[in-house]
């Protein structure tokens, strides 16, 4: 018989999410901007470009964006430039699930510069 969970109090997942939020410092405006956009009926933008030198937390910020999008009921498709061959068709295939047309979906592209020529997102 599985152990019973207390009727009150946060789940382990909720505690972990809260811990990640408390540990995330220095970029409070970006998550709030993203949260407002993903929760809006009509987002104020279609592209939010996050950039900066290596090691400042861009990947961590994208993971937070994914969590915020999920909380808002949006689908999330994450593509890492390290995992995509430098061909436009490969990038499009990796990003294609974001274009299903079924509800709001957020496409998060990390290490964009590593995608080489695939980074040229021309249609």
Backbone as a ProteinNet text record, in pm:
[ID]
protein_1_A
[PRIMARY]
XXXXXXXXXXXXXXXXXXXXXXXXXXXXXXXXXXXXXXXXXXXXXXXXXXXXXXXXXXXXXXXXXXXXXXXXXXXXXXXXXXXXXXXXXXXXXXXXXXXXXXXXXXXXXXXXXXXXXXXXXXX
[TERTIARY]
85.8	0	90.3	66.8	150.7	126.3	230.1	211.9	118.5	43.8	-48.6	26.7	-12.7	45.5	-42	21.9	-53.4	-146.7	-264.1	-365.4	-325.6	-239	-199.6	-49.7	-7.4	134.6	171.9	281.6	324.3	381.1	372.5	432.3	583.4	654.6	800	831.2	756	776.8	756	653.3	628	740.1	789.5	900.8	1026.8	1051.6	1169.6	1158.5	1039.9	1019.3	1040	987.5	1003.8	1150.9	1222.4	1365.1	1443	1409.6	1475.8	1448.5	1326.5	1292.2	1369.3	1382.1	1455.8	1603.1	1657.3	1799.1	1828.4	1727.6	1745	1752	1870.6	1888.7	1946	1922.4	1984.6	1909.1	1803.4	1729.1	1580.2	1536.4	1394.2	1306.9	1351.1	1262.8	1229.8	1325.9	1302.9	1194.9	1200.8	1092.8	955.8	950	820.8	769	856.4	818	766.5	839	799.1	665.7	650.5	527	407.2	419.6	309.5	276.2	379	356.6	289.9	335.9	281.7	140.6	105.9	-28.7	-126.4	-75.8	-160.6	-241.7	-361.3	-441.9	-368.6	-310.3	-229.4	-92.2	8.4	141.8	194	266.5	318	434.9	486.4	596.5	590	658.4	664.7	804.5	904	1041.4	1098.4	1157.5	1229.9	1371.1	1464.5	1603	1683.4	1734.8	1818.5	1962.3	2049.8	2189	2281.6	2406.6	2507.6	2624.2	2730.4	2848.1	2818.1	2899.9	2882.9	2892.2	2811.1	2819	2736.2	2655.4	2577.8	2437	2401.5	2272.5	2164.9	2203.1	2102.3	2027.1	2098.5	2033	1939.9	1984.1	1898.1	1773.9	1789.4	1675.1	1577.2	1627.7	1539.4	1466.2	1533.2	1464.9	1353.3	1377.2	1272.2	1157.4	1189	1084.7	1000.4	1065.3	992.4	896.9	943.2	857.2	739.6	765.8	658.6	557.6	606.5	516.4	428.3	487.5	410.8	303.3	337.5	239.2	123.6	154.8	52.2	-28.1	5	-68.6	-18.3	95.2	151.8	239.3	244.3	337.8	478.2	577.1	716.2	794.3	865.3	957.4	1094	1188.2	1323.4	1419.8	1499.1	1599.3	1733.8	1833.2	1968.7	2053.3	2118.5	2201	2309.2	2353.9	2454.2	2398.6	2266.1	2202.6	2146.9	2167	2110.2	2223.6	2216.6	2316.8	2306.6	2418	2416.3	2349.2	2232.1	2151.3	2016.4	1970.3	1842.4	1728.9	1728.5	1620.6	1622.2	1741.5	1750.6	1696.7	1728.6	1676.5	1524.5	1474.4	1329	1260.7	1321.4	1263.2	1260.5	1367.5	1372.5	1269.4	1246.8	1153.9	1010	988.1	854.7	744	767.3	657.8	599.3	673.6	622.5	518.6	511.6	421.8	300.1	254.5	142.4	9.5	-0.2	-126.5	-226.5	-184.1	-272.9	-241.1	-305.8	-282.7	-150.4	-122.6	-0.3	117.1	223.2	346.2	463.1	556.7	676.6	793.9	869.8	991.1	1109.6	1188.4	1307	1429.7	1516.6	1636.7	1756.9	1828.8	1949.3	2071	2178.4	2302.8	2276.2	2199.5	2159.5	2279.3	2385.9	2503.6	2569.2	2550.5	2609.9	2537.2	2419	2342.8	2401.2	2501.4	2566.9	2469	2472.5	2384.6	2238.6	2211.6	2072.2	2015.8	2103.5	2057.7	1993.5	2013.6	1946.7	1803.9	1714.4	1578.1	1486.5	1542.2	1457.3	1366.8	1243.1	1144.7	1175.3
-117.6	0	123.7	218.5	338.9	427.3	497.9	586.8	701.1	744.5	856.2	987.4	1079.7	1213.2	1303.1	1389.8	1483.5	1565.4	1594.1	1667.1	1811.9	1865.2	2004.7	2013.8	2127.7	2150.1	2127.8	2188.2	2178	2039.5	2003	1878.3	1897.3	1789.2	1798.4	1882.5	1862	1941.1	2089.9	2123.3	2263.8	2321.4	2241.3	2287	2308.9	2218.7	2233.3	2357.8	2381.5	2500.7	2627.1	2629.3	2746.4	2767.1	2658.6	2668.5	2724.9	2679.9	2733.3	2882.1	2922.7	3064.6	3148.3	3099.6	3174.6	3184.6	3080.3	3077.9	3161.3	3194.3	3267.5	3416.1	3471.8	3612	3690.5	3821.3	3910.7	3932.4	3857.9	3873.4	3873.5	3946	3948.8	4009.4	4114.6	4174.3	4079.1	3998.4	3911.1	3806.8	3732.7	3635.6	3701.8	3819.4	3887.7	3931.2	3984.3	4022.8	3901.8	3789.3	3668.5	3616.9	3613.7	3564.5	3645.2	3777.1	3862	3834	3814	3789	3654	3550.3	3416.6	3401.6	3484.3	3480.1	3572.9	3663.5	3761.6	3697.9	3752.3	3707	3735.8	3852.8	3892.7	3933.1	3846.7	3880.5	4009.2	4089.8	4216.6	4199.6	4077.4	4050.6	3903.7	3872	3732.8	3674.7	3759.8	3714.6	3789	3714.3	3771.7	3716.2	3800.6	3758.5	3780	3671.6	3677.9	3656.4	3747.9	3733.9	3782.8	3745.6	3788.2	3692.7	3727.9	3641.6	3507.9	3409	3277.2	3279.6	3199.1	3183.8	3279.8	3365.1	3461.2	3413.7	3293.3	3236.9	3237.9	3247.4	3247.3	3114.7	3004	2872.8	2854.5	2900.6	2893.5	2979.1	3093.9	3180.4	3111.9	3044.6	2972.7	2859.4	2791.8	2687.2	2747.8	2867.3	2934	2973	3021.5	3054	2930.1	2815	2691.2	2659.2	2676	2649.4	2746.5	2874.8	2975.1	2946.8	2907.5	2876.2	2757.3	2655.7	2539.2	2573.8	2657.9	2701.5	2776.2	2848.2	2926.7	2840.3	2712.7	2622.9	2620.3	2681.9	2682	2559.2	2512.9	2406.7	2464.3	2381.1	2426.4	2332.9	2391	2316.8	2379.9	2298.8	2348.3	2287.8	2373.7	2331	2385	2298.5	2341.2	2334.9	2444.3	2451.3	2346.3	2296.9	2189.8	2058.7	2043.4	1917.8	1919.3	2028.5	2041.8	2052.5	1971.4	1979.4	2116.3	2166.6	2301.3	2307.8	2252.4	2257.7	2317.8	2406.6	2473.4	2373	2267.1	2168.4	2096.8	2073.7	2008	2098.7	2227.1	2321	2328.3	2337.7	2343.8	2218.9	2102.9	1978.8	1979.9	2030	2035.3	2133.8	2242.7	2346.7	2321.5	2229	2206.3	2182.2	2110.8	2090.3	2220.2	2330.2	2457.8	2516.6	2466.2	2521.9	2433.4	2363.5	2271.6	2342.6	2465.4	2537.8	2496	2414.8	2369.3	2445.5	2557.9	2637.4	2711.4	2780.7	2860.3	2769	2786.7	2711.3	2807.4	2785	2867.1	2786.6	2845.9	2785.4	2851.2	2771.7	2821.3	2766.3	2854.1	2812.6	2853.7	2753.4	2778.5	2752	2820.8	2808.2	2824.9	2926.3	2959.3	2968.2	3029.5	3050.6	2919.6	2811.6	2682	2614.3	2663.2	2603.5	2638.9	2724.3	2760.7	2816.3	2765.1	2815	2787.9	2688.7	2661.8	2778.4	2857.8	2972.8	3079.4	3071.6	3166.1	3117.2	3175	3122.7	3165.2	3210.5	3253	3139.6	3173.5	3070.7	3006.1
0	0	0	-92.8	-97.6	24.1	67	182	146.3	244.2	222.1	231	145	145.4	230.5	303.8	386.5	299.1	348.5	272.5	247.6	328.1	309.2	289.3	241.6	219.8	74.8	35.2	-104.8	-135.9	-263.6	-310.1	-320.8	-341.9	-359.6	-483.2	-590	-711.6	-687.8	-610.3	-578.7	-492.3	-400	-315.2	-398.1	-492.1	-578.4	-665.4	-720.7	-804.5	-722.5	-601	-514.2	-479.2	-457.5	-426.3	-544.5	-666	-785.6	-800.7	-773.4	-785	-684	-560.6	-457.9	-494	-555.1	-590.1	-714.8	-791.9	-916.5	-885.9	-892.9	-856.9	-973.7	-971.4	-1067.5	-1196.8	-1219.3	-1344.9	-1317.9	-1221.1	-1188.1	-1297.8	-1367.7	-1469.7	-1584.8	-1628.2	-1743.3	-1716.4	-1604.2	-1579.4	-1568.5	-1508.4	-1494.5	-1631.5	-1716.2	-1852	-1928.6	-1918.1	-1987.3	-1933	-1801.4	-1740.1	-1787.6	-1786.8	-1832.1	-1978.6	-2060.5	-2202.7	-2226.5	-2157.6	-2182.5	-2125.1	-2028.7	-1971.8	-2042.6	-2126.4	-2194	-2306	-2329.6	-2442.9	-2574.1	-2583.3	-2698.9	-2646.8	-2662.2	-2611.6	-2674	-2597.6	-2649.5	-2746.7	-2762.2	-2855	-2896.1	-3006.3	-3050.1	-3031.9	-3015	-2992.9	-2874.1	-2783.6	-2670.2	-2679.6	-2715.5	-2738.9	-2611.3	-2556.2	-2436.2	-2482.2	-2446.9	-2490	-2380.5	-2392.3	-2297	-2298.7	-2226.9	-2223.5	-2156.3	-2189	-2129.9	-1978.6	-1914.9	-1769.8	-1687.6	-1752.1	-1672.7	-1640.2	-1687.6	-1650	-1756.3	-1882	-1988.9	-1994.5	-1983.4	-1987.5	-1868.4	-1751.9	-1632.4	-1651.8	-1716.1	-1743.1	-1838.1	-1940.2	-2032.3	-1961.3	-1868.8	-1791.4	-1706.8	-1652.4	-1576.5	-1669.4	-1789.4	-1886.3	-1916.6	-1931.1	-1959.4	-1844.6	-1723.2	-1607.5	-1603.2	-1628	-1627.5	-1738.5	-1855.3	-1966.6	-1931.1	-1871.7	-1831.1	-1729.6	-1633.7	-1533.6	-1597.6	-1706.8	-1776.2	-1873.1	-1882.3	-1970.1	-2113	-2138.5	-2273.3	-2293.4	-2416.3	-2449.2	-2457.8	-2438.4	-2443.9	-2535.3	-2631.3	-2716.6	-2695	-2648.2	-2621.8	-2723.7	-2785.5	-2883	-2836.3	-2831.1	-2796.3	-2922.6	-2954.3	-3074.6	-3080.6	-2965.4	-2964.7	-3019.2	-3012.4	-3051.9	-3193.6	-3265.6	-3399.3	-3500.2	-3603	-3709.5	-3776.5	-3827.8	-3886.5	-4023.2	-4031.6	-4153.8	-4118.7	-4200.5	-4174.8	-4156.5	-4236.8	-4227.2	-4092.4	-4036.4	-3905.6	-3796	-3805.8	-3706.3	-3716.1	-3837.8	-3856	-3801.4	-3823.1	-3771.9	-3618.9	-3556.9	-3410.4	-3355.4	-3427.3	-3380.7	-3424.3	-3516.9	-3575.7	-3473.2	-3363.4	-3268.2	-3212.7	-3221.9	-3173.2	-3267.6	-3390	-3490.6	-3515.4	-3415	-3434.1	-3450.5	-3398.1	-3406.3	-3300.5	-3205.7	-3098.7	-2970.8	-2951.8	-2831.8	-2836.7	-2731.6	-2723.6	-2694	-2771.7	-2752.2	-2755.3	-2666.2	-2656.8	-2711	-2800.7	-2854.1	-2784.9	-2713.5	-2643.9	-2715.3	-2762.5	-2834.1	-2750.8	-2702.1	-2623.3	-2711	-2683.9	-2758.2	-2907.6	-2937.2	-3074.1	-3167.3	-3119.1	-3203.8	-3245.5	-3168	-3201.3	-3317.9	-3352.8	-3462.3	-3598.8	-3601.6	-3727.2	-3828	-3949.5	-4054.6	-4023.5	-3937.6	-3901.3	-3823.1	-3762.6	-3686.3	-3772.1	-3901.5	-3992.1	-4010.6	-3936.1	-3927.4	-4040.7	-4150.8	-4262.2	-4306.1	-4335.9	-4374.1	-4505.4
[MASK]
+++++++++++++++++++++++++++++++++++++++++++++++++++++++++++++++++++++++++++++++++++++++++++++++++++++++++++++++++++++++++++

